[in-house]
Amino acid sequence: MYTLIVKTTFEASHSIPGHEGKCARLHGHTYRVEAEFSGDELDRIGMLRDFSELRRALEEIVPDHTHLNDVLDVPTTAEHVARWIFDELAARELPVTAVAVWETDRYGCRYSRSTNPLPQGGA
């Protein structure tokens, strides 16, 4: 299996209503996004997909210089942002397998679709 990784950044503000800490207030991040695309078959010139095609798709999706609360219909946590970007890439019929969204150098979330999810509450 081949996995391509494409990275980009975007600037956005958000707030998380109901959060009991400072994230409830309006603030912003320079988000870093890493999208992974996988497959077994290479094309006639030995590529899974062209990096520039994947980069363009990712950069068209990320909501640069926006207020995320105006874009997403769910709480604007890193978890939901990662899932939203994943779903947008998948809707373009790209072979996306995971999306990681980093709010800071220390805090991020990676979303991927599991083929065998655990039930809520653990194993």
N, CA, C and O of each residue as an XYZ file, in Angstrom:
492
protein
N       0.849     -1.175      0.000
C       0.000      0.000      0.000
C       0.892      1.235      0.000
O       1.879      1.303      0.732
N       0.534      2.202     -0.825
C       1.236      3.479     -0.885
C       0.402      4.519     -0.154
O      -0.823      4.526     -0.269
N       1.057      5.395      0.596
C       0.363      6.487      1.264
C       1.077      7.789      0.937
O       2.269      7.944      1.204
N       0.340      8.714      0.360
C       0.848     10.051      0.082
C       0.400     10.965      1.208
O      -0.695     10.809      1.749
N       1.252     11.921      1.559
C       0.933     12.872      2.626
C       1.078     14.274      2.061
O       2.115     14.627      1.500
N       0.027     15.068      2.215
C       0.016     16.445      1.743
C      -0.286     17.330      2.943
O      -1.205     17.056      3.715
N       0.504     18.405      3.093
C       0.336     19.313      4.223
C      -0.007     20.711      3.743
O       0.410     21.130      2.663
N      -0.774     21.428      4.559
C      -1.047     22.835      4.318
C      -1.346     23.487      5.659
O      -1.416     22.815      6.688
N      -1.519     24.786      5.637
C      -1.912     25.532      6.831
C      -3.064     26.448      6.469
O      -3.293     26.764      5.301
N      -3.786     26.868      7.502
C      -4.791     27.908      7.309
C      -4.985     28.653      8.622
O      -4.730     28.125      9.704
N      -5.441     29.884      8.496
C      -5.704     30.747      9.645
C      -7.207     30.809      9.842
O      -7.960     30.996      8.886
N      -7.646     30.651     11.094
C      -9.075     30.748     11.368
C      -9.307     31.062     12.840
O      -8.493     30.739     13.705
N     -10.433     31.696     13.091
C     -10.869     31.946     14.463
C     -11.998     30.981     14.797
O     -12.622     30.402     13.908
N     -12.246     30.819     16.081
C     -13.391     30.027     16.526
C     -13.584     30.213     18.018
O     -12.750     30.808     18.700
N     -14.666     29.709     18.499
C     -14.926     29.595     19.930
C     -15.672     28.289     20.121
O     -16.308     27.777     19.200
N     -15.584     27.760     21.327
C     -16.275     26.499     21.614
C     -17.256     26.753     22.752
O     -16.905     26.605     23.922
N     -18.490     27.138     22.409
C     -19.492     27.385     23.449
C     -19.678     26.149     24.326
O     -19.730     25.023     23.831
N     -19.775     26.372     25.610
C     -19.941     25.266     26.543
C     -18.630     24.761     27.113
O     -18.630     24.031     28.104
N     -17.512     25.135     26.505
C     -16.201     24.742     27.038
C     -16.005     25.474     28.366
O     -16.338     26.653     28.481
N     -15.474     24.788     29.353
C     -15.335     25.393     30.676
C     -14.019     26.143     30.858
O     -13.728     26.624     31.953
N     -13.230     26.244     29.807
C     -11.964     26.967     29.880
C     -11.935     28.126     28.910
O     -12.971     28.582     28.425
N     -10.733     28.594     28.636
C     -10.565     29.770     27.788
C     -10.987     29.552     26.340
O     -11.186     30.523     25.611
N     -11.129     28.297     25.905
C     -11.537     28.024     24.523
C     -12.982     28.419     24.245
O     -13.408     28.435     23.090
N     -13.739     28.736     25.293
C     -15.103     29.228     25.092
C     -15.090     30.626     24.489
O     -16.056     31.042     23.850
N     -13.987     31.353     24.694
C     -13.875     32.716     24.172
C     -13.326     32.697     22.735
O     -12.659     31.749     22.319
N     -13.621     33.750     22.009
C     -13.133     33.899     20.641
C     -11.607     33.901     20.633
O     -10.976     34.642     21.387
N     -11.023     33.070     19.779
C      -9.572     33.009     19.621
C      -9.263     32.417     18.247
O     -10.169     31.993     17.530
N      -7.988     32.389     17.886
C      -7.626     31.875     16.572
C      -6.396     31.003     16.620
O      -5.668     30.969     17.612
N      -6.181     30.297     15.525
C      -5.035     29.401     15.384
C      -4.479     29.503     13.969
O      -5.182     29.881     13.033
N      -3.231     29.167     13.839
C      -2.671     28.816     12.545
C      -2.732     27.294     12.506
O      -1.842     26.612     13.014
N      -3.782     26.777     11.904
C      -3.989     25.335     11.842
C      -3.029     24.722     10.836
O      -2.776     25.293      9.775
N      -2.498     23.561     11.176
C      -1.728     22.757     10.226
C      -2.563     21.531      9.906
O      -3.152     20.924     10.800
N      -2.613     21.169      8.643
C      -3.403     20.025      8.197
C      -2.493     19.063      7.454
O      -1.695     19.472      6.610
N      -2.618     17.782      7.772
C      -1.912     16.715      7.070
C      -2.970     15.737      6.569
O      -3.696     15.137      7.362
N      -3.052     15.584      5.274
C      -4.013     14.651      4.688
C      -3.259     13.481      4.075
O      -2.259     13.665      3.382
N      -3.750     12.276      4.339
C      -3.137     11.056      3.807
C      -4.071     10.426      2.785
O      -5.284     10.345      2.976
N      -3.459      9.985      1.694
C      -4.191      9.351      0.596
C      -3.504      8.029      0.292
O      -2.287      7.996      0.109
N      -4.265      6.935      0.237
C      -3.654      5.613      0.083
C      -4.272      4.825     -1.050
O      -5.414      5.047     -1.451
N      -3.474      3.895     -1.553
C      -3.940      2.978     -2.579
C      -2.851      1.996     -2.954
O      -1.683      2.186     -2.616
N      -3.245      0.943     -3.658
C      -2.317     -0.107     -4.066
C      -1.838      0.038     -5.496
O      -0.764     -0.455     -5.841
N      -2.617      0.705     -6.332
C      -2.333      0.747     -7.767
C      -1.724      2.077     -8.180
O      -2.263      3.141     -7.874
N      -0.594      2.009     -8.877
C       0.037      3.199     -9.428
C      -0.380      3.370    -10.877
O      -0.728      2.399    -11.549
N      -0.346      4.604    -11.356
C      -0.708      4.845    -12.751
C       0.444      4.454    -13.682
O       1.456      3.918    -13.231
N       0.291      4.717    -14.951
C       1.266      4.263    -15.958
C       2.650      4.866    -15.773
O       3.634      4.305    -16.256
N       2.747      6.025    -15.066
C       4.064      6.623    -14.848
C       4.576      6.401    -13.422
O       5.598      6.964    -13.029
N       3.856      5.575    -12.650
C       4.329      5.207    -11.323
C       3.870      6.093    -10.184
O       4.535      6.174     -9.151
N       2.719      6.769    -10.366
C       2.192      7.633     -9.307
C       0.844      7.134     -8.831
O       0.036      6.646     -9.622
N       0.602      7.258     -7.525
C      -0.725      6.993     -6.982
C      -1.663      8.130     -7.384
O      -2.730      7.889     -7.948
N      -1.272      9.343     -7.099
C      -1.954     10.565     -7.527
C      -0.892     11.645     -7.616
O       0.164     11.534     -6.993
N      -1.160     12.678     -8.378
C      -0.242     13.803     -8.486
C      -0.349     14.650     -7.214
O      -1.444     15.043     -6.814
N       0.799     14.929     -6.582
C       0.805     15.736     -5.370
C       0.117     17.082     -5.581
O      -0.612     17.548     -4.705
N       0.340     17.709     -6.730
C      -0.238     19.036     -6.953
C      -1.762     18.981     -7.024
O      -2.427     19.917     -6.581
N      -2.328     17.905     -7.571
C      -3.785     17.725     -7.605
C      -4.329     17.626     -6.186
O      -5.338     18.250     -5.857
N      -3.655     16.838     -5.346
C      -4.105     16.662     -3.968
C      -3.946     17.952     -3.166
O      -4.817     18.298     -2.367
N      -2.834     18.665     -3.376
C      -2.616     19.934     -2.682
C      -3.700     20.947     -3.052
O      -4.242     21.622     -2.176
N      -4.018     21.057     -4.345
C      -5.064     21.985     -4.780
C      -6.402     21.655     -4.129
O      -7.104     22.549     -3.656
N      -6.749     20.384     -4.105
C      -8.022     19.982     -3.498
C      -8.046     20.345     -2.016
O      -9.037     20.884     -1.523
N      -6.966     20.052     -1.313
C      -6.906     20.349      0.115
C      -6.987     21.860      0.357
O      -7.710     22.308      1.247
N      -6.253     22.634     -0.426
C      -6.256     24.081     -0.228
C      -7.585     24.732     -0.614
O      -7.927     25.792     -0.091
N      -8.337     24.109     -1.522
C      -9.677     24.610     -1.846
C     -10.655     24.357     -0.711
O     -11.628     25.095     -0.553
N     -10.406     23.325      0.076
C     -11.318     22.934      1.149
C     -11.069     23.696      2.446
O     -12.019     24.131      3.096
N      -9.805     23.865      2.831
C      -9.541     24.471      4.140
C     -10.118     25.888      4.191
O      -9.959     26.666      3.250
N     -10.778     26.210      5.284
C     -11.471     27.503      5.397
C     -10.537     28.613      5.877
O     -10.658     29.085      7.007
N      -9.607     29.028      5.017
C      -8.598     30.018      5.387
C      -9.224     31.381      5.672
O     -10.109     31.834      4.945
N      -8.757     32.025      6.734
C      -9.202     33.348      7.159
C     -10.724     33.414      7.300
O     -11.378     34.308      6.765
N     -11.259     32.454      8.027
C     -12.697     32.432      8.308
C     -12.911     32.290      9.810
O     -11.973     32.077     10.578
N     -14.161     32.412     10.196
C     -14.589     32.104     11.558
C     -15.247     30.731     11.470
O     -16.335     30.596     10.910
N     -14.596     29.720     12.016
C     -15.053     28.336     11.840
C     -16.488     28.114     12.308
O     -17.188     27.261     11.762
N     -16.930     28.860     13.300
C     -18.304     28.706     13.778
C     -19.311     29.077     12.695
O     -20.464     28.649     12.752
N     -18.891     29.866     11.710
C     -19.772     30.218     10.588
C     -19.721     29.181      9.469
O     -20.554     29.210      8.563
N     -18.758     28.270      9.520
C     -18.547     27.291      8.447
C     -19.094     25.918      8.819
O     -19.759     25.273      8.008
N     -18.821     25.471     10.033
C     -19.228     24.137     10.472
C     -20.530     24.199     11.259
O     -20.778     25.150     12.000
N     -21.356     23.176     11.088
C     -22.625     23.088     11.818
C     -22.482     22.279     13.102
O     -23.478     21.881     13.705
N     -21.255     22.040     13.513
C     -20.959     21.276     14.730
C     -19.959     22.080     15.552
O     -19.375     23.031     15.033
N     -19.744     21.728     16.820
C     -18.723     22.441     17.606
C     -17.379     22.411     16.875
O     -17.012     21.399     16.278
N     -16.668     23.501     16.926
C     -15.451     23.661     16.122
C     -14.208     23.145     16.846
O     -13.187     23.829     16.911
N     -14.304     21.953     17.379
C     -13.161     21.290     17.996
C     -12.240     20.752     16.906
O     -12.653     20.609     15.755
N     -11.006     20.456     17.263
C     -10.079     19.859     16.297
C     -10.644     18.554     15.749
O     -10.429     18.220     14.584
N     -11.362     17.821     16.587
C     -11.957     16.556     16.159
C     -12.948     16.762     15.011
O     -12.912     16.052     14.007
N     -13.825     17.742     15.180
C     -14.820     17.998     14.136
C     -14.202     18.618     12.885
O     -14.639     18.325     11.772
N     -13.197     19.465     13.052
C     -12.540     20.067     11.886
C     -11.854     18.978     11.058
O     -11.950     18.976      9.831
N     -11.163     18.054     11.728
C     -10.502     16.947     11.016
C     -11.518     16.095     10.267
O     -11.295     15.745      9.108
N     -12.619     15.762     10.908
C     -13.664     14.948     10.265
C     -14.278     15.684      9.080
O     -14.523     15.081      8.035
N     -14.527     16.981      9.234
C     -15.127     17.775      8.169
C     -14.214     17.818      6.940
O     -14.682     17.628      5.818
N     -12.911     18.067      7.145
C     -11.969     18.096      6.018
C     -11.905     16.718      5.364
O     -11.893     16.618      4.137
N     -11.862     15.656      6.170
C     -11.852     14.298      5.637
C     -13.072     14.080      4.730
O     -12.939     13.620      3.596
N     -14.254     14.414      5.242
C     -15.487     14.197      4.476
C     -15.510     15.016      3.187
O     -16.000     14.537      2.164
N     -14.991     16.235      3.221
C     -14.937     17.072      2.024
C     -14.005     16.459      0.964
O     -14.324     16.465     -0.225
N     -12.864     15.936      1.401
C     -11.950     15.270      0.466
C     -12.582     14.001     -0.102
O     -12.481     13.733     -1.299
N     -13.227     13.230      0.753
C     -13.879     11.991      0.306
C     -14.993     12.290     -0.698
O     -15.200     11.525     -1.641
N     -15.709     13.395     -0.501
C     -16.788     13.774     -1.420
C     -16.252     14.086     -2.820
O     -16.997     14.023     -3.798
N     -14.984     14.415     -2.914
C     -14.342     14.662     -4.208
C     -13.796     13.370     -4.810
O     -13.087     13.391     -5.816
N     -14.133     12.261     -4.189
C     -13.719     10.930     -4.637
C     -12.205     10.775     -4.673
O     -11.657     10.120     -5.560
N     -11.538     11.385     -3.697
C     -10.102     11.216     -3.527
C      -9.864     10.076     -2.542
O     -10.691      9.863     -1.654
N      -8.767      9.338     -2.667
C      -8.530      8.174     -1.808
C      -7.994      8.543     -0.425
O      -6.974      8.013      0.017
N      -8.700      9.467      0.261
C      -8.273      9.938      1.578
C      -8.448      8.831      2.612
O      -9.475      8.152      2.642
N      -7.445      8.659      3.449
C      -7.515      7.647      4.508
C      -7.384      8.247      5.898
O      -7.766      7.609      6.879
N      -6.849      9.467      6.008
C      -6.729     10.116      7.306
C      -6.479     11.602      7.114
O      -5.903     12.032      6.115
N      -6.928     12.378      8.098
C      -6.651     13.812      8.148
C      -6.270     14.155      9.571
O      -6.980     13.815     10.517
N      -5.136     14.835      9.715
C      -4.717     15.343     11.025
C      -4.814     16.866     10.990
O      -4.391     17.507     10.028
N      -5.377     17.427     12.052
C      -5.484     18.866     12.201
C      -4.781     19.241     13.500
O      -5.105     18.725     14.569
N      -3.820     20.143     13.388
C      -3.045     20.612     14.534
C      -3.434     22.051     14.832
O      -3.349     22.914     13.958
N      -3.867     22.315     16.078
C      -4.152     23.679     16.509
C      -2.885     24.374     16.985
O      -2.733     25.583     16.815
N      -1.984     23.616     17.574
C      -0.702     24.127     18.056
C       0.350     23.059     17.764
O       0.040     22.010     17.200
N       1.578     23.332     18.148
C       2.631     22.327     17.975
C       2.414     21.116     18.862
O       2.961     20.047     18.589
N       1.625     21.260     19.921
C       1.431     20.166     20.878
C       0.069     19.498     20.813
O      -0.092     18.382     21.309
N      -0.921     20.159     20.207
C      -2.281     19.628     20.264
C      -2.889     19.489     18.878
O      -2.982     20.454     18.120
N      -3.301     18.268     18.566
C      -3.926     18.005     17.283
C      -4.819     16.786     17.359
O      -4.895     16.115     18.388
N      -5.488     16.512     16.269
C      -6.382     15.358     16.175
C      -6.213     14.725     14.803
O      -6.111     15.422     13.794
N      -6.184     13.402     14.776
C      -6.118     12.654     13.517
C      -7.411     11.871     13.377
O      -7.783     11.113     14.274
N      -8.105     12.053     12.244
C      -9.334     11.313     11.976
C      -9.100     10.360     10.818
O      -8.531     10.735      9.793
N      -9.548      9.121     10.994
C      -9.546      8.141      9.913
C     -10.764      7.255     10.106
O     -11.278      7.117     11.216
N     -11.210      6.671      9.040
C     -12.353      5.762      9.151
C     -11.845      4.390      9.532
O     -10.990      3.827      8.848
N     -12.358      3.857     10.603
C     -11.966      2.529     11.054
C     -12.843      1.492     10.371
O     -14.043      1.698     10.190
N     -12.235      0.384      9.997
C     -13.028     -0.698      9.404
C     -13.657     -1.573     10.473
O     -14.549     -2.373     10.190
N     -13.182     -1.416     11.712
C     -13.718     -2.225     12.803
C     -13.780     -1.379     14.077
O     -12.984     -1.573     14.996
N     -14.746     -0.425     14.128
C     -14.795      0.493     15.257
C     -15.172     -0.213     16.558
O     -15.946     -1.169     16.563
N     -14.609      0.278     17.656
C     -14.977     -0.217     18.982
C     -16.288      0.422     19.388
O     -16.567      1.555     18.997
N     -17.100     -0.283     20.165
C     -18.326      0.332     20.659
C     -17.990      1.483     21.603
O     -16.915      1.501     22.204
N     -18.899      2.439     21.736
C     -18.705      3.553     22.675
C     -18.453      2.986     24.068
O     -19.085      2.015     24.487
N     -17.524      3.609     24.767
C     -17.244      3.166     26.135
C     -16.107      2.161     26.229
O     -15.818      1.678     27.324
N     -15.449      1.826     25.121
C     -14.296      0.918     25.178
C     -14.570     -0.422     24.540
O     -15.566     -0.613     23.841
N     -13.660     -1.349     24.796
C     -13.722     -2.676     24.165
C     -14.779     -3.551     24.766
O     -14.950     -4.693     24.341
